[in-house]
Amino acid sequence: QVLLVESGGGLVQAWGSLRLSCAASRRTLSSYAAGWFRQAPGKEREFVAGVAWSGDRTYYADSVKGRFDISRDNAKNTLSLQMNSLQPEDTAVYYCAARNPTLGSPGVVLTAPGQYPYWGQGTQVTVSN
């Protein structure tokens, strides 16, 4: 199975930027649909951004749309999340995740955590005022 390892988290002031990376190994990440999720204290894990297996279709949560950008680098076998204009509400542990493509709808982005069987260990993002 594919192994995922996140990096790039840290402490940043409001309105600052961070770029998270998810390195895949054992398998080629381009063979999977993938995305980013986050979990804040006291809250359930929620969808942030995802990319479909086919067609490079992306989808973002309303809370991050226009501020975050998800991308795949096939040469490096990584998934990235560029986060701009960060706010304290963005503070959470961020996870990258992957799933086998939906054969009937390869261009669809799924948003439920339970739909993704492969997960990284998470990286902490803390945004201060």
N, C-alpha and C positions, 0 to 999 in steps of 0.2 A: 504494500500500500504506500501511498504518498506520505512523506513526512514533511511537516510544515514548522518553520521556526520564525517567529516575528522578531523584529528589532526596530530601533529608532524612537522608542518612547522616551519620555522624560518630562521634566518640569519646564513649563513655558508660561510667559505672561499672556494675558488676554490680548487679542489682536495679533499674536504671533503665529508662527507656522512651524509645522513639523512634517516630516516625511517618514512614514512607516514602510518597512519592507518585510516581505514574507518570502523566505527562501525555501524552495521545494527540493526534495531529494528523493531518491529511489524511483521516482516516476517523473514524467514530463508534465508540468503543470498545464501546458496548453491542451492536454487531453481531458481536462476537467473544467467544469464551471467553477468559479471561485468568487469569494466575496469577503467583506470585512464586517464584523459584528463588534458590539461593545457592551459592557456590563458595568453600570455604575452601582455604588453601594446602595443596597436596599431595593434595587430594581432588577427586573428580569433582563436576560440577554436580548439585545435588540439588533435588528438589521441596520447597517450603515450604508453600504454600497456593494454592488455586485456586478460581475461581468459574465455574460453568457459564454457558453462554450463555442458557439458559432456566431459569426457576424459582428463580434465586438460590441454587441448591444450592452449598454450599461444602465443601471437603475440606482437611484439614490433615495435615502430617506428624506422626507421633507425638511427635517431639522438640519440637514447638512448640504442640501442641494444648493449649488452655486458657490459653495465654500470648499468642498472636498472633491478630489478627482482620483478615480481608481484607474489603474493601468496595469498591463501585463508586459513584461520584458521576456520574450521567449528565449533570447540569446543567453540571458542570465538565469532563466528558469525562476523568475521571481514575480511576485505580485506586490504592487505599491499602492499606498494611499497618501496622496498629498493633501495635507490639511492646512487650510488658510483661515485667517480671521477667527482663530480659536477663542472660545468662550468658556467660562467656568462650567457651564452645563455640558461641555464636551468631556469633562473629566470622567475617566472610566478605564477599565482594562480593555484593550482592543485585541481582538482575535481575528486571525485569518482562517478561512475555512474553504473546503473544496468538496465537490460532489461529482459523481459520475453524471455525464450529460443526460438530459431527458431525451430519449430517442425520438419521441414524437414531436418535441418542441425544443430543438437545440438552441434556438435564439432567445429563449425565455429566461429571465432572471427570477429565481425563487428567493423568498425573503424569510422563511421560517427557519430558525436554528435547527430544528429537528430534521430538516431536509438535507443537512450537510453532515455526512458521517466522518469527515476528516478535519481535524482542528489542530492549530498550533497551541502553544502553552500560554500565550497572551503577553502583552507588553503594556505597562502602565503609562497612561498619559494624564498628566495633572496640569490644569490650567488655573493660574492664580489671577486675582484681580489686580 
